[in-house]
Amino acid sequence: MHSDSLLAEWVQPQDFDDVRPAPPPPPDGFFDGLAVGDQVTLWFEAGWWPVKVRAREAGGTFQVGSDVFPGLSRQANATTLRPNWRWGGKKAGWTIADKK
């Protein structure tokens, strides 16, 4: 029998620090403080990708690109960007990695 439903996989983690919650929204003023060369992550093709700000553009948009994935270069706005979050475990929580 054929089904169009997606498969689901349940995994029991060994350590609950392996299961991290979604990161918080960007802090107030985060996008105002972004400069050329800052690292952020970009929502692209159903995933978050590390990119650098290449230019600030009018209307609150940014030109971003990847050193690792040369073909990933695009114009992005705040809805598709977020800080370069790092998970420090349950005790430390989410922190923003150094922007440079």
Wavefront OBJ file of the C-alpha trace (Angstrom):
o trace
v 0.000 0.000 0.000
v 1.325 3.460 -0.920
v 1.053 6.441 1.399
v 1.788 10.103 0.728
v 2.383 10.843 4.411
v 5.871 11.689 5.606
v 7.769 9.224 7.731
v 8.439 10.150 11.352
v 11.360 8.886 13.377
v 11.418 8.945 17.166
v 14.810 9.083 18.850
v 15.445 8.690 22.559
v 18.418 10.946 23.384
v 21.131 9.657 25.694
v 21.501 13.094 27.243
v 18.761 15.714 27.168
v 21.399 18.392 26.450
v 21.511 16.755 22.999
v 17.966 18.008 22.409
v 18.089 21.750 22.153
v 15.142 24.115 22.072
v 14.621 26.544 19.219
v 16.763 29.665 19.629
v 15.117 32.863 20.823
v 14.294 35.744 18.481
v 17.113 38.198 17.771
v 17.713 40.705 20.573
v 16.398 44.235 20.137
v 18.632 46.298 17.866
v 20.508 43.266 16.509
v 19.939 44.137 12.848
v 20.720 47.835 13.394
v 24.161 46.832 14.661
v 25.093 44.510 11.791
v 28.123 45.527 9.767
v 29.883 44.219 6.679
v 31.789 41.049 7.591
v 29.501 40.030 10.475
v 28.469 36.371 10.581
v 24.771 35.526 10.689
v 22.666 32.566 9.581
v 20.305 32.615 6.606
v 17.106 30.592 6.163
v 17.485 29.085 2.692
v 16.007 25.922 1.171
v 14.516 24.709 4.486
v 17.695 25.124 6.533
v 19.863 27.663 8.345
v 23.182 28.388 6.597
v 26.198 30.343 7.885
v 26.769 33.517 5.858
v 28.516 36.865 6.166
v 27.029 40.280 5.608
v 28.533 41.596 2.356
v 26.623 44.900 2.230
v 23.797 46.812 3.915
v 21.153 47.942 1.474
v 18.242 50.356 1.607
v 15.005 49.235 3.171
v 16.571 47.089 5.877
v 17.927 44.424 3.547
v 21.384 42.905 3.430
v 23.510 41.332 0.735
v 24.878 38.102 2.238
v 27.203 35.404 0.959
v 29.013 32.295 2.060
v 32.753 31.621 2.107
v 32.028 27.880 2.336
v 29.306 27.743 -0.329
v 30.344 30.206 -3.053
v 27.022 29.868 -4.908
v 25.107 31.074 -1.857
v 24.867 34.812 -2.347
v 21.618 36.706 -2.072
v 19.681 39.665 -0.812
v 18.029 38.957 2.539
v 15.842 40.789 5.007
v 15.438 40.366 8.751
v 12.776 37.662 8.340
v 15.334 35.311 6.750
v 18.316 36.189 8.960
v 19.129 35.467 12.575
v 22.146 35.765 14.862
v 24.850 33.142 14.726
v 23.439 31.296 17.753
v 25.482 28.694 19.668
v 23.935 26.156 22.053
v 25.918 25.901 25.280
v 23.822 23.187 26.889
v 20.964 23.380 29.315
v 22.923 25.470 31.838
v 24.399 28.021 29.431
v 21.527 28.134 26.935
v 21.776 30.085 23.686
v 24.496 32.679 23.115
v 25.412 34.711 20.065
v 28.807 33.663 18.714
v 31.343 36.367 17.962
v 30.027 38.284 14.944
v 33.424 38.485 13.202
l 1 2 3 4 5 6 7 8 9 10 11 12 13 14 15 16 17 18 19 20 21 22 23 24 25 26 27 28 29 30 31 32 33 34 35 36 37 38 39 40 41 42 43 44 45 46 47 48 49 50 51 52 53 54 55 56 57 58 59 60 61 62 63 64 65 66 67 68 69 70 71 72 73 74 75 76 77 78 79 80 81 82 83 84 85 86 87 88 89 90 91 92 93 94 95 96 97 98 99 100
